Amino acid sequence: MSNLLYTIAVILIIFWAIGFFAYSAGGLIHILLVIAVIAIILRLIQGRRL
């Protein structure tokens, strides 16, 4: 499950980078970035518990 979160976070960061340079999606791209950062933080927190 944690690998899935990490994969989703990486995909969202890639989409954010593409959207940031394309300026096509507006504020939605920044919401995706926030979701990706939260997923990475959750992975780091869960990794320390295990």
N, CA, C and O atoms as a Maestro MAE file, in Angstrom:
{
 s_m_m2io_version
 :::
 2.0.0
}

f_m_ct {
 s_m_title
 :::
 protein
 m_atom[200] {
  # First column is atom index #
  i_m_mmod_type
  r_m_x_coord
  r_m_y_coord
  r_m_z_coord
  i_m_residue_number
  s_m_chain_name
  s_m_pdb_residue_name
  s_m_pdb_atom_name
  i_m_atomic_number
  :::
  1 25 0.827 -1.202 0.000 1 A "MET " " N  " 7
  2 3 0.000 0.000 0.000 1 A "MET " " CA " 6
  3 2 0.863 1.255 0.000 1 A "MET " " C  " 6
  4 15 0.526 2.239 -0.658 1 A "MET " " O  " 8
  5 25 1.975 1.227 0.733 2 A "SER " " N  " 7
  6 3 2.823 2.417 0.778 2 A "SER " " CA " 6
  7 2 3.501 2.653 -0.563 2 A "SER " " C  " 6
  8 15 3.752 3.799 -0.936 2 A "SER " " O  " 8
  9 25 3.803 1.576 -1.297 3 A "ASN " " N  " 7
  10 3 4.369 1.750 -2.633 3 A "ASN " " CA " 6
  11 2 3.371 2.418 -3.564 3 A "ASN " " C  " 6
  12 15 3.753 3.192 -4.441 3 A "ASN " " O  " 8
  13 25 2.106 2.121 -3.373 4 A "LEU " " N  " 7
  14 3 1.062 2.745 -4.179 4 A "LEU " " CA " 6
  15 2 1.002 4.248 -3.903 4 A "LEU " " C  " 6
  16 15 0.901 5.044 -4.837 4 A "LEU " " O  " 8
  17 25 1.064 4.639 -2.636 5 A "LEU " " N  " 7
  18 3 1.068 6.063 -2.287 5 A "LEU " " CA " 6
  19 2 2.264 6.775 -2.892 5 A "LEU " " C  " 6
  20 15 2.138 7.878 -3.424 5 A "LEU " " O  " 8
  21 25 3.422 6.142 -2.809 6 A "TYR " " N  " 7
  22 3 4.628 6.743 -3.354 6 A "TYR " " CA " 6
  23 2 4.521 6.900 -4.868 6 A "TYR " " C  " 6
  24 15 4.917 7.931 -5.411 6 A "TYR " " O  " 8
  25 25 3.992 5.893 -5.549 7 A "THR " " N  " 7
  26 3 3.823 5.951 -6.994 7 A "THR " " CA " 6
  27 2 2.852 7.052 -7.386 7 A "THR " " C  " 6
  28 15 3.107 7.800 -8.330 7 A "THR " " O  " 8
  29 25 1.749 7.154 -6.674 8 A "ILE " " N  " 7
  30 3 0.771 8.209 -6.951 8 A "ILE " " CA " 6
  31 2 1.393 9.581 -6.731 8 A "ILE " " C  " 6
  32 15 1.166 10.498 -7.520 8 A "ILE " " O  " 8
  33 25 2.174 9.729 -5.669 9 A "ALA " " N  " 7
  34 3 2.815 11.012 -5.388 9 A "ALA " " CA " 6
  35 2 3.775 11.397 -6.507 9 A "ALA " " C  " 6
  36 15 3.796 12.553 -6.930 9 A "ALA " " O  " 8
  37 25 4.557 10.462 -6.986 10 A "VAL " " N  " 7
  38 3 5.503 10.752 -8.068 10 A "VAL " " CA " 6
  39 2 4.759 11.130 -9.338 10 A "VAL " " C  " 6
  40 15 5.154 12.069 -10.030 10 A "VAL " " O  " 8
  41 25 3.690 10.414 -9.653 11 A "ILE " " N  " 7
  42 3 2.900 10.732 -10.846 11 A "ILE " " CA " 6
  43 2 2.293 12.129 -10.730 11 A "ILE " " C  " 6
  44 15 2.292 12.893 -11.695 11 A "ILE " " O  " 8
  45 25 1.777 12.460 -9.546 12 A "LEU " " N  " 7
  46 3 1.182 13.788 -9.360 12 A "LEU " " CA " 6
  47 2 2.225 14.884 -9.488 12 A "LEU " " C  " 6
  48 15 1.938 15.941 -10.050 12 A "LEU " " O  " 8
  49 25 3.423 14.656 -8.984 13 A "ILE " " N  " 7
  50 3 4.488 15.661 -9.107 13 A "ILE " " CA " 6
  51 2 4.876 15.847 -10.572 13 A "ILE " " C  " 6
  52 15 5.127 16.969 -11.011 13 A "ILE " " O  " 8
  53 25 4.926 14.754 -11.326 14 A "ILE " " N  " 7
  54 3 5.239 14.862 -12.755 14 A "ILE " " CA " 6
  55 2 4.156 15.653 -13.475 14 A "ILE " " C  " 6
  56 15 4.459 16.528 -14.287 14 A "ILE " " O  " 8
  57 25 2.884 15.348 -13.180 15 A "PHE " " N  " 7
  58 3 1.788 16.099 -13.801 15 A "PHE " " CA " 6
  59 2 1.832 17.568 -13.405 15 A "PHE " " C  " 6
  60 15 1.551 18.442 -14.225 15 A "PHE " " O  " 8
  61 25 2.185 17.846 -12.152 16 A "TRP " " N  " 7
  62 3 2.291 19.229 -11.703 16 A "TRP " " CA " 6
  63 2 3.375 19.960 -12.477 16 A "TRP " " C  " 6
  64 15 3.179 21.097 -12.905 16 A "TRP " " O  " 8
  65 25 4.510 19.314 -12.658 17 A "ALA " " N  " 7
  66 3 5.613 19.939 -13.390 17 A "ALA " " CA " 6
  67 2 5.210 20.226 -14.837 17 A "ALA " " C  " 6
  68 15 5.509 21.294 -15.371 17 A "ALA " " O  " 8
  69 25 4.534 19.271 -15.461 18 A "ILE " " N  " 7
  70 3 4.070 19.478 -16.837 18 A "ILE " " CA " 6
  71 2 3.058 20.626 -16.892 18 A "ILE " " C  " 6
  72 15 3.154 21.503 -17.751 18 A "ILE " " O  " 8
  73 25 2.104 20.614 -15.986 19 A "GLY " " N  " 7
  74 3 1.078 21.663 -15.955 19 A "GLY " " CA " 6
  75 2 1.642 23.024 -15.593 19 A "GLY " " C  " 6
  76 15 1.162 24.047 -16.082 19 A "GLY " " O  " 8
  77 25 2.669 23.045 -14.728 20 A "PHE " " N  " 7
  78 3 3.272 24.317 -14.329 20 A "PHE " " CA " 6
  79 2 3.893 25.009 -15.529 20 A "PHE " " C  " 6
  80 15 3.806 26.229 -15.664 20 A "PHE " " O  " 8
  81 25 4.519 24.231 -16.401 21 A "PHE " " N  " 7
  82 3 5.153 24.821 -17.576 21 A "PHE " " CA " 6
  83 2 4.167 25.044 -18.712 21 A "PHE " " C  " 6
  84 15 4.420 25.874 -19.585 21 A "PHE " " O  " 8
  85 25 3.072 24.338 -18.724 22 A "ALA " " N  " 7
  86 3 2.094 24.474 -19.802 22 A "ALA " " CA " 6
  87 2 1.044 25.548 -19.487 22 A "ALA " " C  " 6
  88 15 0.444 26.102 -20.408 22 A "ALA " " O  " 8
  89 25 0.814 25.847 -18.212 23 A "TYR " " N  " 7
  90 3 -0.182 26.833 -17.772 23 A "TYR " " CA " 6
  91 2 -1.584 26.533 -18.295 23 A "TYR " " C  " 6
  92 15 -2.349 27.458 -18.569 23 A "TYR " " O  " 8
  93 25 -1.932 25.257 -18.436 24 A "SER " " N  " 7
  94 3 -3.233 24.946 -19.028 24 A "SER " " CA " 6
  95 2 -4.289 24.607 -17.985 24 A "SER " " C  " 6
  96 15 -5.476 24.827 -18.229 24 A "SER " " O  " 8
  97 25 -3.893 24.079 -16.834 25 A "ALA " " N  " 7
  98 3 -4.884 23.612 -15.874 25 A "ALA " " CA " 6
  99 2 -5.125 24.585 -14.727 25 A "ALA " " C  " 6
  100 15 -6.055 24.387 -13.944 25 A "ALA " " O  " 8
  101 25 -4.327 25.612 -14.611 26 A "GLY " " N  " 7
  102 3 -4.555 26.622 -13.578 26 A "GLY " " CA " 6
  103 2 -4.369 26.100 -12.168 26 A "GLY " " C  " 6
  104 15 -3.369 25.445 -11.874 26 A "GLY " " O  " 8
  105 25 -5.329 26.387 -11.288 27 A "GLY " " N  " 7
  106 3 -5.223 26.043 -9.879 27 A "GLY " " CA " 6
  107 2 -5.293 24.558 -9.587 27 A "GLY " " C  " 6
  108 15 -4.843 24.120 -8.528 27 A "GLY " " O  " 8
  109 25 -5.842 23.777 -10.492 28 A "LEU " " N  " 7
  110 3 -5.949 22.340 -10.284 28 A "LEU " " CA " 6
  111 2 -4.577 21.691 -10.133 28 A "LEU " " C  " 6
  112 15 -4.419 20.743 -9.364 28 A "LEU " " O  " 8
  113 25 -3.594 22.193 -10.857 29 A "ILE " " N  " 7
  114 3 -2.246 21.636 -10.792 29 A "ILE " " CA " 6
  115 2 -1.669 21.824 -9.397 29 A "ILE " " C  " 6
  116 15 -0.994 20.931 -8.884 29 A "ILE " " O  " 8
  117 25 -1.918 22.953 -8.788 30 A "HIS " " N  " 7
  118 3 -1.384 23.203 -7.451 30 A "HIS " " CA " 6
  119 2 -2.074 22.330 -6.403 30 A "HIS " " C  " 6
  120 15 -1.456 21.941 -5.412 30 A "HIS " " O  " 8
  121 25 -3.325 22.029 -6.617 31 A "ILE " " N  " 7
  122 3 -4.020 21.092 -5.725 31 A "ILE " " CA " 6
  123 2 -3.396 19.707 -5.843 31 A "ILE " " C  " 6
  124 15 -3.233 19.015 -4.838 31 A "ILE " " O  " 8
  125 25 -3.045 19.294 -7.064 32 A "LEU " " N  " 7
  126 3 -2.379 18.010 -7.260 32 A "LEU " " CA " 6
  127 2 -1.027 17.984 -6.555 32 A "LEU " " C  " 6
  128 15 -0.639 16.960 -5.992 32 A "LEU " " O  " 8
  129 25 -0.310 19.105 -6.583 33 A "LEU " " N  " 7
  130 3 0.976 19.175 -5.901 33 A "LEU " " CA " 6
  131 2 0.800 18.999 -4.398 33 A "LEU " " C  " 6
  132 15 1.571 18.278 -3.766 33 A "LEU " " O  " 8
  133 25 -0.191 19.638 -3.829 34 A "VAL " " N  " 7
  134 3 -0.444 19.508 -2.391 34 A "VAL " " CA " 6
  135 2 -0.774 18.059 -2.040 34 A "VAL " " C  " 6
  136 15 -0.290 17.546 -1.031 34 A "VAL " " O  " 8
  137 25 -1.584 17.399 -2.852 35 A "ILE " " N  " 7
  138 3 -1.917 16.004 -2.617 35 A "ILE " " CA " 6
  139 2 -0.668 15.128 -2.689 35 A "ILE " " C  " 6
  140 15 -0.499 14.213 -1.882 35 A "ILE " " O  " 8
  141 25 0.199 15.408 -3.650 36 A "ALA " " N  " 7
  142 3 1.437 14.628 -3.791 36 A "ALA " " CA " 6
  143 2 2.343 14.821 -2.583 36 A "ALA " " C  " 6
  144 15 2.926 13.855 -2.091 36 A "ALA " " O  " 8
  145 25 2.471 16.042 -2.101 37 A "VAL " " N  " 7
  146 3 3.313 16.308 -0.932 37 A "VAL " " CA " 6
  147 2 2.748 15.602 0.301 37 A "VAL " " C  " 6
  148 15 3.504 15.034 1.089 37 A "VAL " " O  " 8
  149 25 1.438 15.634 0.469 38 A "ILE " " N  " 7
  150 3 0.811 14.946 1.601 38 A "ILE " " CA " 6
  151 2 1.066 13.445 1.513 38 A "ILE " " C  " 6
  152 15 1.339 12.805 2.528 38 A "ILE " " O  " 8
  153 25 0.979 12.878 0.310 39 A "ALA " " N  " 7
  154 3 1.229 11.443 0.139 39 A "ALA " " CA " 6
  155 2 2.669 11.095 0.491 39 A "ALA " " C  " 6
  156 15 2.923 10.058 1.104 39 A "ALA " " O  " 8
  157 25 3.616 11.951 0.108 40 A "ILE " " N  " 7
  158 3 5.023 11.698 0.443 40 A "ILE " " CA " 6
  159 2 5.239 11.783 1.945 40 A "ILE " " C  " 6
  160 15 5.947 10.953 2.516 40 A "ILE " " O  " 8
  161 25 4.641 12.771 2.588 41 A "ILE " " N  " 7
  162 3 4.778 12.908 4.046 41 A "ILE " " CA " 6
  163 2 4.182 11.702 4.756 41 A "ILE " " C  " 6
  164 15 4.770 11.191 5.710 41 A "ILE " " O  " 8
  165 25 3.025 11.242 4.303 42 A "LEU " " N  " 7
  166 3 2.417 10.044 4.894 42 A "LEU " " CA " 6
  167 2 3.319 8.832 4.735 42 A "LEU " " C  " 6
  168 15 3.441 8.016 5.648 42 A "LEU " " O  " 8
  169 25 3.947 8.716 3.577 43 A "ARG " " N  " 7
  170 3 4.855 7.585 3.357 43 A "ARG " " CA " 6
  171 2 6.049 7.658 4.308 43 A "ARG " " C  " 6
  172 15 6.459 6.639 4.863 43 A "ARG " " O  " 8
  173 25 6.600 8.834 4.498 44 A "LEU " " N  " 7
  174 3 7.736 8.981 5.410 44 A "LEU " " CA " 6
  175 2 7.335 8.645 6.840 44 A "LEU " " C  " 6
  176 15 8.083 7.978 7.555 44 A "LEU " " O  " 8
  177 25 6.161 9.104 7.261 45 A "ILE " " N  " 7
  178 3 5.695 8.830 8.625 45 A "ILE " " CA " 6
  179 2 5.435 7.337 8.810 45 A "ILE " " C  " 6
  180 15 5.832 6.757 9.820 45 A "ILE " " O  " 8
  181 25 4.777 6.722 7.845 46 A "GLN " " N  " 7
  182 3 4.476 5.286 7.960 46 A "GLN " " CA " 6
  183 2 5.738 4.446 7.864 46 A "GLN " " C  " 6
  184 15 5.813 3.380 8.474 46 A "GLN " " O  " 8
  185 25 6.716 4.897 7.121 47 A "GLY " " N  " 7
  186 3 7.967 4.151 6.991 47 A "GLY " " CA " 6
  187 2 8.753 4.101 8.300 47 A "GLY " " C  " 6
  188 15 9.429 3.109 8.574 47 A "GLY " " O  " 8
  189 25 8.674 5.142 9.099 48 A "ARG " " N  " 7
  190 3 9.389 5.187 10.359 48 A "ARG " " CA " 6
  191 2 8.747 4.270 11.396 48 A "ARG " " C  " 6
  192 15 9.444 3.755 12.270 48 A "ARG " " O  " 8
  193 25 7.444 4.059 11.317 49 A "ARG " " N  " 7
  194 3 6.751 3.182 12.253 49 A "ARG " " CA " 6
  195 2 7.114 1.719 12.020 49 A "ARG " " C  " 6
  196 15 7.209 0.929 12.959 49 A "ARG " " O  " 8
  197 25 7.314 1.378 10.756 50 A "LEU " " N  " 7
  198 3 7.616 -0.017 10.414 50 A "LEU " " CA " 6
  199 2 9.052 -0.247 10.661 50 A "LEU " " C  " 6
  200 15 9.545 -1.354 10.445 50 A "LEU " " O  " 8
  :::
 }
 m_bond[199] {
  # First column is bond index #
  i_m_from
  i_m_to
  i_m_order
  :::
  1 1 2 1
  2 2 3 1
  3 3 4 2
  4 3 5 1
  5 5 6 1
  6 6 7 1
  7 7 8 2
  8 7 9 1
  9 9 10 1
  10 10 11 1
  11 11 12 2
  12 11 13 1
  13 13 14 1
  14 14 15 1
  15 15 16 2
  16 15 17 1
  17 17 18 1
  18 18 19 1
  19 19 20 2
  20 19 21 1
  21 21 22 1
  22 22 23 1
  23 23 24 2
  24 23 25 1
  25 25 26 1
  26 26 27 1
  27 27 28 2
  28 27 29 1
  29 29 30 1
  30 30 31 1
  31 31 32 2
  32 31 33 1
  33 33 34 1
  34 34 35 1
  35 35 36 2
  36 35 37 1
  37 37 38 1
  38 38 39 1
  39 39 40 2
  40 39 41 1
  41 41 42 1
  42 42 43 1
  43 43 44 2
  44 43 45 1
  45 45 46 1
  46 46 47 1
  47 47 48 2
  48 47 49 1
  49 49 50 1
  50 50 51 1
  51 51 52 2
  52 51 53 1
  53 53 54 1
  54 54 55 1
  55 55 56 2
  56 55 57 1
  57 57 58 1
  58 58 59 1
  59 59 60 2
  60 59 61 1
  61 61 62 1
  62 62 63 1
  63 63 64 2
  64 63 65 1
  65 65 66 1
  66 66 67 1
  67 67 68 2
  68 67 69 1
  69 69 70 1
  70 70 71 1
  71 71 72 2
  72 71 73 1
  73 73 74 1
  74 74 75 1
  75 75 76 2
  76 75 77 1
  77 77 78 1
  78 78 79 1
  79 79 80 2
  80 79 81 1
  81 81 82 1
  82 82 83 1
  83 83 84 2
  84 83 85 1
  85 85 86 1
  86 86 87 1
  87 87 88 2
  88 87 89 1
  89 89 90 1
  90 90 91 1
  91 91 92 2
  92 91 93 1
  93 93 94 1
  94 94 95 1
  95 95 96 2
  96 95 97 1
  97 97 98 1
  98 98 99 1
  99 99 100 2
  100 99 101 1
  101 101 102 1
  102 102 103 1
  103 103 104 2
  104 103 105 1
  105 105 106 1
  106 106 107 1
  107 107 108 2
  108 107 109 1
  109 109 110 1
  110 110 111 1
  111 111 112 2
  112 111 113 1
  113 113 114 1
  114 114 115 1
  115 115 116 2
  116 115 117 1
  117 117 118 1
  118 118 119 1
  119 119 120 2
  120 119 121 1
  121 121 122 1
  122 122 123 1
  123 123 124 2
  124 123 125 1
  125 125 126 1
  126 126 127 1
  127 127 128 2
  128 127 129 1
  129 129 130 1
  130 130 131 1
  131 131 132 2
  132 131 133 1
  133 133 134 1
  134 134 135 1
  135 135 136 2
  136 135 137 1
  137 137 138 1
  138 138 139 1
  139 139 140 2
  140 139 141 1
  141 141 142 1
  142 142 143 1
  143 143 144 2
  144 143 145 1
  145 145 146 1
  146 146 147 1
  147 147 148 2
  148 147 149 1
  149 149 150 1
  150 150 151 1
  151 151 152 2
  152 151 153 1
  153 153 154 1
  154 154 155 1
  155 155 156 2
  156 155 157 1
  157 157 158 1
  158 158 159 1
  159 159 160 2
  160 159 161 1
  161 161 162 1
  162 162 163 1
  163 163 164 2
  164 163 165 1
  165 165 166 1
  166 166 167 1
  167 167 168 2
  168 167 169 1
  169 169 170 1
  170 170 171 1
  171 171 172 2
  172 171 173 1
  173 173 174 1
  174 174 175 1
  175 175 176 2
  176 175 177 1
  177 177 178 1
  178 178 179 1
  179 179 180 2
  180 179 181 1
  181 181 182 1
  182 182 183 1
  183 183 184 2
  184 183 185 1
  185 185 186 1
  186 186 187 1
  187 187 188 2
  188 187 189 1
  189 189 190 1
  190 190 191 1
  191 191 192 2
  192 191 193 1
  193 193 194 1
  194 194 195 1
  195 195 196 2
  196 195 197 1
  197 197 198 1
  198 198 199 1
  199 199 200 2
  :::
 }
}
